[in-house]
Amino acid sequence: MMTSKLTKKDLNQSIARSCGCSFSWGYEKQGNMAYAYAMIPILKKLYTTKEKMAEALKRHLAFYNVTNQCMTFNLGISAAMEEEASENEEFDTSAINQTKVALMGPISGIGDAFFWGTFKIIATAVGTTFALQGNILGPILFFLIYNIPAFAIRIGLMNAGYKFGTAFLSSAENNQTMSRILKGATILGLFVVGGMCASLVNLNIVFQVSDGANTQTISDLLNSIMPCLTSLLVFALTYFGIVVKKMKPLTMIILMTLISIVGAFFGILG
């Protein structure tokens, strides 16, 4: 790579913006707007034309969801990759989002367990002990115990992600490493999407069928053919509607809500 265009100030501005990463969370693309907002100081430094800036912002408006306190690691890697893209016209910009998607699962798995499953509980226990005694230190300690380390981790992960991305891209510039990483990120990204479908999508068709001797629900029948087959069918129909038929996501959400209400009313869905 060429001499770095990004400074500590640029990275710190992105870190500061990441603290509000839940302000625009939505069911359609979850944390995409917050991620794009955090990338703005970096993109402004790297791209001087409106066309390039708009193209980069659009890249970062894709679906994104990760533990809030850990998102700066991805921001740092994205910053390094965007820097490379701004200097190298042949750089495959699709690798930027594919890398983000590939890292969502591993980072969230660690981040959720650490922050939501462990660290927040410890901070709550300490704060609650004082609060139950009527001590003002209760909420203060909870705030400090949880947020000081969380912010420190944001800073550390941002710098680690940027340094890792910069060093890696420098070593991969003159060989086929990037193409292999891109292929691997694509495969891992598909695994992540598949895992999300199986764990987050749930369709329970309670309508029963019988062969005279045995009775089972449609969901049990389909899932006996392949585990989570009903979830896969919902995903396939949603993908067909949004991607193939160009249906708006909000329209799909409303349609699925109506189908769920009608199906539950008639005892088909449960």
Backbone torsions as a table, in degrees:
resi	resn	phi	psi	omega
1	MET	NA	159.0	176.6
2	MET	-79.4	178.3	178.1
3	THR	-56.2	136.5	-174.9
4	SER	-61.5	132.3	174.9
5	LYS	-85.4	-24.4	-174.3
6	LEU	-87.7	140.7	179.6
7	THR	-111.7	173.5	176.7
8	LYS	-59.3	-37.2	-179.8
9	LYS	-61.4	-42.4	179.6
10	ASP	-62.4	-44.5	179.6
11	LEU	-65.8	-39.2	179.6
12	ASN	-65.9	-35.3	176.8
13	GLN	-63.9	-39.3	178.2
14	SER	-67.1	-39.5	177.5
15	ILE	-60.7	-46.1	-179.0
16	ALA	-60.2	-40.8	-180.0
17	ARG	-69.3	-28.1	-178.9
18	SER	-69.0	-17.7	-178.6
19	CYS	-66.9	-21.4	178.3
20	GLY	-103.2	32.9	-170.8
21	CYS	-71.7	-5.0	177.3
22	SER	-101.9	2.4	-172.9
23	PHE	-70.0	-22.9	-176.8
24	SER	-127.8	26.0	-178.1
25	TRP	-64.9	135.4	179.8
26	GLY	-142.9	162.4	-175.9
27	TYR	-73.4	-21.8	-176.1
28	GLU	-73.3	-56.2	-179.1
29	LYS	-128.1	11.2	172.7
30	GLN	55.6	-110.6	-171.4
31	GLY	-95.8	23.6	-174.1
32	ASN	-65.9	-42.3	-177.4
33	MET	-65.9	-39.9	178.6
34	ALA	-64.5	-38.5	179.2
35	TYR	-65.2	-45.8	178.7
36	ALA	-62.5	-40.0	178.5
37	TYR	-61.5	-41.3	179.4
38	ALA	-69.1	-25.2	-179.3
39	MET	-83.9	-13.5	-174.1
40	ILE	-55.5	-48.3	179.8
41	PRO	-58.4	-35.7	179.6
42	ILE	-71.6	-45.0	-178.2
43	LEU	-66.3	-36.5	177.8
44	LYS	-62.1	-35.7	-179.7
45	LYS	-72.9	-31.5	-173.4
46	LEU	-89.4	-33.9	-174.2
47	TYR	-117.7	127.7	-175.4
48	THR	-100.7	-11.9	179.5
49	THR	-105.8	151.8	179.8
50	LYS	-63.3	-36.5	-177.7
51	GLU	-64.1	-47.4	180.0
52	LYS	-66.5	-39.3	179.9
53	MET	-64.6	-44.5	179.9
54	ALA	-64.0	-40.4	179.4
55	GLU	-62.7	-42.3	180.0
56	ALA	-68.1	-42.3	178.6
57	LEU	-62.1	-40.3	179.2
58	LYS	-62.1	-36.7	177.7
59	ARG	-57.8	-40.9	-173.5
60	HIS	-90.2	9.0	174.2
61	LEU	-98.1	9.4	175.4
62	ALA	-73.9	165.7	179.9
63	PHE	-51.8	135.0	178.5
64	TYR	-153.5	134.8	177.1
65	ASN	-155.8	125.0	179.7
66	VAL	-156.6	162.5	176.1
67	THR	-54.4	126.1	-172.1
68	ASN	-52.1	-46.5	-174.2
69	GLN	-70.3	-14.3	-177.0
70	CYS	-105.5	-1.0	-174.6
71	MET	-66.7	-19.9	-177.3
72	THR	-68.1	-22.8	175.9
73	PHE	-63.4	-44.8	176.5
74	ASN	-66.3	-37.6	178.3
75	LEU	-61.2	-40.7	179.5
76	GLY	-65.0	-43.4	178.0
77	ILE	-65.8	-41.8	178.2
78	SER	-61.5	-39.2	178.9
79	ALA	-61.4	-44.6	179.0
80	ALA	-64.7	-40.1	-179.0
81	MET	-71.1	-38.1	176.5
82	GLU	-65.8	-35.1	177.7
83	GLU	-64.2	-42.5	176.6
84	GLU	-64.2	-41.7	-179.9
85	ALA	-63.5	-34.7	-179.3
86	SER	-71.5	-21.1	-177.7
87	GLU	-102.8	-20.8	-174.8
88	ASN	-123.5	107.7	-177.6
89	GLU	-64.4	-23.1	-178.0
90	GLU	-88.7	-1.2	-179.0
91	PHE	-66.9	133.1	-179.6
92	ASP	-81.6	101.2	-175.4
93	THR	-68.4	-17.3	177.4
94	SER	-64.8	-21.3	179.1
95	ALA	-66.0	-24.6	-176.9
96	ILE	-64.5	-52.9	-179.8
97	ASN	-71.8	-33.4	179.0
98	GLN	-65.9	-34.6	175.7
99	THR	-67.9	-41.5	177.5
100	LYS	-59.6	-46.1	-178.7
101	VAL	-63.7	-41.9	-178.6
102	ALA	-63.6	-31.2	-177.1
103	LEU	-88.2	-14.2	-176.8
104	MET	-57.7	-49.0	-176.4
105	GLY	-64.1	-55.4	-179.9
106	PRO	-59.2	-43.0	-178.3
107	ILE	-67.5	-42.6	179.7
108	SER	-66.5	-36.8	178.9
109	GLY	-59.9	-43.7	178.2
110	ILE	-75.0	-46.5	-175.8
111	GLY	-63.9	-44.1	179.9
112	ASP	-63.4	-43.1	-179.2
113	ALA	-64.3	-39.3	-176.9
114	PHE	-76.0	-50.4	-173.3
115	PHE	-82.0	-52.3	-175.2
116	TRP	-82.9	-35.8	-174.9
117	GLY	-89.2	-20.1	-176.3
118	THR	-127.1	-62.5	-170.4
119	PHE	-65.0	-42.3	-179.7
120	LYS	-66.7	-34.5	179.3
121	ILE	-66.6	-41.1	178.2
122	ILE	-63.7	-46.2	179.5
123	ALA	-62.1	-39.0	178.8
124	THR	-65.8	-40.9	-179.7
125	ALA	-62.6	-44.4	179.3
126	VAL	-65.8	-47.4	-179.0
127	GLY	-63.9	-41.1	-178.3
128	THR	-65.9	-36.5	179.1
129	THR	-56.9	-44.6	178.8
130	PHE	-74.8	-38.8	-177.1
131	ALA	-64.2	-37.5	179.6
132	LEU	-65.7	-20.8	177.2
133	GLN	-91.6	4.5	-179.1
134	GLY	77.0	17.9	-176.9
135	ASN	-91.2	128.2	-178.7
136	ILE	-63.9	-17.0	178.3
137	LEU	-65.4	-19.3	-178.2
138	GLY	-54.4	-64.4	179.8
139	PRO	-65.9	-31.6	-179.9
140	ILE	-65.9	-46.4	179.6
141	LEU	-64.8	-40.0	177.2
142	PHE	-58.7	-46.5	-178.8
143	PHE	-61.6	-45.9	-175.7
144	LEU	-73.1	-44.7	-177.3
145	ILE	-62.2	-35.9	-177.5
146	TYR	-84.9	-43.8	-168.8
147	ASN	-85.1	-31.3	179.4
148	ILE	-63.4	-52.3	176.6
149	PRO	-63.7	-36.2	-179.2
150	ALA	-61.8	-42.3	180.0
151	PHE	-70.6	-37.4	177.6
152	ALA	-62.2	-39.3	178.8
153	ILE	-66.8	-37.4	175.9
154	ARG	-56.7	-47.0	-178.4
155	ILE	-64.0	-47.0	-178.3
156	GLY	-62.6	-42.6	-178.7
157	LEU	-69.2	-34.8	178.0
158	MET	-62.0	-49.2	-179.4
159	ASN	-67.4	-38.2	178.7
160	ALA	-65.1	-43.4	179.4
161	GLY	-63.3	-42.0	-179.1
162	TYR	-68.0	-44.5	-179.5
163	LYS	-65.6	-41.7	178.3
164	PHE	-62.2	-47.3	-179.2
165	GLY	-62.5	-42.1	-179.4
166	THR	-65.2	-47.6	-179.4
167	ALA	-64.4	-41.5	-178.6
168	PHE	-66.0	-44.7	-178.5
169	LEU	-65.9	-33.3	178.0
170	SER	-64.5	-42.4	-179.1
171	SER	-75.1	-24.8	-175.8
172	ALA	-94.5	-1.4	-171.0
173	GLU	-62.4	-37.5	-172.7
174	ASN	-107.5	19.3	176.9
175	ASN	-138.1	-168.6	-176.0
176	GLN	-94.3	16.2	-176.8
177	THR	-60.6	-43.9	-177.2
178	MET	-61.1	-39.5	-179.6
179	SER	-66.8	-37.2	178.2
180	ARG	-69.9	-40.7	177.3
181	ILE	-64.1	-40.2	178.9
182	LEU	-61.4	-42.9	178.5
183	LYS	-65.1	-43.7	178.7
184	GLY	-63.9	-40.0	178.9
185	ALA	-64.8	-37.1	177.9
186	THR	-63.6	-45.3	179.9
187	ILE	-64.2	-45.6	179.7
188	LEU	-64.3	-38.0	177.7
189	GLY	-61.1	-38.8	177.5
190	LEU	-66.2	-37.5	175.6
191	PHE	-62.4	-42.1	-179.8
192	VAL	-63.1	-45.3	179.0
193	VAL	-62.5	-42.2	178.4
194	GLY	-62.2	-41.9	178.0
195	GLY	-64.8	-38.9	177.8
196	MET	-64.2	-40.0	179.4
197	CYS	-62.7	-44.0	-177.3
198	ALA	-69.2	-33.0	-174.5
199	SER	-95.2	-28.9	-174.5
200	LEU	-102.7	-24.4	-178.9
201	VAL	-95.8	127.6	-177.5
202	ASN	-138.1	122.2	175.7
203	LEU	-127.9	118.5	-178.9
204	ASN	-114.7	101.9	178.9
205	ILE	-90.4	102.5	-172.9
206	VAL	-87.4	-4.6	177.1
207	PHE	-60.0	130.8	-172.9
208	GLN	-100.5	147.0	173.9
209	VAL	-124.8	152.6	-177.2
210	SER	-140.4	144.2	175.1
211	ASP	-104.2	12.7	-179.2
212	GLY	102.6	-39.6	-179.8
213	ALA	-101.8	-37.4	-176.7
214	ASN	-124.2	147.2	177.1
215	THR	-125.6	133.8	177.1
216	GLN	-150.4	159.9	-179.7
217	THR	-79.3	161.8	177.9
218	ILE	-60.1	-40.5	180.0
219	SER	-61.2	-44.6	178.6
220	ASP	-62.4	-39.2	179.5
221	LEU	-63.9	-47.5	-179.3
222	LEU	-67.0	-41.8	-178.2
223	ASN	-71.7	-20.3	174.8
224	SER	-73.6	-25.0	175.9
225	ILE	-73.2	-45.9	176.6
226	MET	-154.0	128.2	-179.7
227	PRO	-55.4	136.7	178.6
228	CYS	63.0	26.6	179.4
229	LEU	-63.7	-36.6	179.0
230	THR	-63.6	-39.2	177.9
231	SER	-63.9	-40.2	179.0
232	LEU	-64.2	-39.9	179.4
233	LEU	-65.1	-40.5	177.0
234	VAL	-62.2	-44.7	179.0
235	PHE	-62.2	-43.4	-178.7
236	ALA	-62.3	-43.3	179.0
237	LEU	-66.8	-38.3	178.2
238	THR	-66.2	-44.4	178.2
239	TYR	-61.3	-43.2	180.0
240	PHE	-61.7	-43.2	-178.3
241	GLY	-68.0	-45.0	-174.6
242	ILE	-81.0	-46.2	-174.0
243	VAL	-84.8	-46.5	-175.6
244	VAL	-81.1	-49.4	-177.4
245	LYS	-89.3	-0.5	176.9
246	LYS	58.8	34.6	177.1
247	MET	-75.3	142.4	178.8
248	LYS	-69.0	139.2	-179.7
249	PRO	-55.6	-38.6	179.7
250	LEU	-63.4	-39.2	176.9
251	THR	-62.4	-41.2	178.9
252	MET	-64.8	-40.4	179.0
253	ILE	-62.4	-44.9	179.4
254	ILE	-64.0	-43.2	179.9
255	LEU	-61.8	-44.0	-179.7
256	MET	-67.1	-35.6	177.5
257	THR	-64.2	-44.5	179.4
258	LEU	-64.4	-42.1	178.4
259	ILE	-62.5	-39.9	180.0
260	SER	-64.5	-43.0	-179.2
261	ILE	-65.5	-48.1	179.8
262	VAL	-63.4	-43.2	-179.9
263	GLY	-64.0	-39.5	178.2
264	ALA	-68.8	-37.0	-179.1
265	PHE	-63.3	-40.7	-178.4
266	PHE	-90.8	7.3	176.3
267	GLY	74.8	18.6	178.8
268	ILE	-88.0	-41.2	179.4
269	LEU	-109.7	148.9	179.6
270	GLY	-142.1	NA	NA
